[in-house]
Amino acid sequence: MTRSDLVEELASRFPQLTHRDAEYAVKALLDAMSDALTRGHRIELRGFGSFSINRRPPRLGRNPRSGEQVAIPEKRVPHFKPGKALRETVDEKTALLVVPTPK
């Protein structure tokens, strides 16, 4: 699902919202989440999951072409951990879609 798909879904579920209002709502939500993560806050959506920031320490990597060692700096990356309700829902719904492959 893309951002525009999410806007379409929101606009279709709530007929009182115009397409533009749904677009603003999605943008406002995503901007608020981005701002919270950049400030180092954790976001928890009960029944869905939580977003947090993970720290990746600096390390030595290798350039695949030359084999030369390259210093990779420390990074902070967003991390999503699904909630129990989301995990169970996805497991139940996708179990019906999986078709076993013949041996």
C-alpha positions, 0 to 999 in steps of 0.5 A: 500500500502506498501513501496515495492508496492510504489517502484513497482508502481514508477518503472512501471510508469517511465520505464526509472527508474530501480527498484533499482533507484525507491527504492532509490528515495522512500528511499530518500523521506521518509528519508528526510521527517523523518529528517524534522519531527525529526528537528521539521519542518512541511511538506506540500505537496499541494493537498495531505496534511501536516505532523507535530508533535503533543505534547502529555502532560504527564498524569496518566494512569492505568495498566489494570491488577493491576489497579495501576496508572502509569505516562505516560511521554510526547511524540511527535508524527507525525500527518497527516492532509489530504488536501482538494483535497485528502479528496474530491478524497477519498470521491468520489472514495470510495462512489462508492465502498460502498455497503449498508448493508440490514436491 
